[in-house]
Amino acid sequence: MQYITASSITASSLELKPSPQSSISSSIQPLNQAIGQALIIAYRENTDRLEAVLTFLGFDCEVLRQNDSPEYQDCAATYRCMLNHQRAWKQAAQSDRPTLIVEADFVPVVGMGNLPLPFNLEQPNVGICWLYTCAPQVYSLSTDGYAEGFSTGLVAYILTPEGAATLCGLADQVTEKQGTGYCTFDSDIEKYLRIRGFKNYIAYRNYGEHGGRSNPEHQQNGMSGIHRADVLAGKLAFLPDYAGTSSNRYWHFYQARLYARLKGIGRLLTGRFLRWKLLRYSKTPDRLLKFAIGRQIVF
């Protein structure tokens, strides 16, 4: 693995090959054809490398930077982040196709643009689909292999126009109930959309990695703030920032990836990814088990 800069991106450096997926048909529309726009949520981070990679992978990118107006200076960082995501939701609601939204510290996998859309594009009640999952759960599988489920975190996700329009109301609800202080609004997104009639999906494997370091505000409020992809859909396009720049950066990277893999396997074995009660009452427990176990088997 090596660093990739905007000027060094070539077809050979990214090897645009799709990674193995579950039983989803290979005829499904590739991500970069199904998506209408890609929005990068940022504050002051340098997004040149991410923009270059996503553009090369076939996405039409735009960066939405957080508003630094004086009126927001006393707001929590998570609250300001929510407002920036809401800005992206409003833009996504105006599109005629699904929108890809990623945060500035997202690191895509090689060939992400050729990976399949993880839900049926013709299904009318799709809300959100997480391409990067944090504390994920799988609820059910459709007949064509798509996984309805839960995730928190908004590192990388897809919103349909209808889902985006509905989700815009979440920020107003959080402001009314919790004010402008620290909030974990992303944990409420799945429920917020589900009770309004939407189905929400998770990718078979993560289409990229959370490359950032821990958010101090999370730690101050009793949360670790550290989360990584449990299992990736392929090799990463560039080395995440959390690896650092020292001579030990690859050691830090592989150490973090090993911990994330072990944590993902642990969540599977302890019934947190696929809950035992849900499995017991499922009409297709064998398919759910195959999905849950298969996604962790990487050669």
Disulfide bonds with the S-S distance in Angstrom:
none
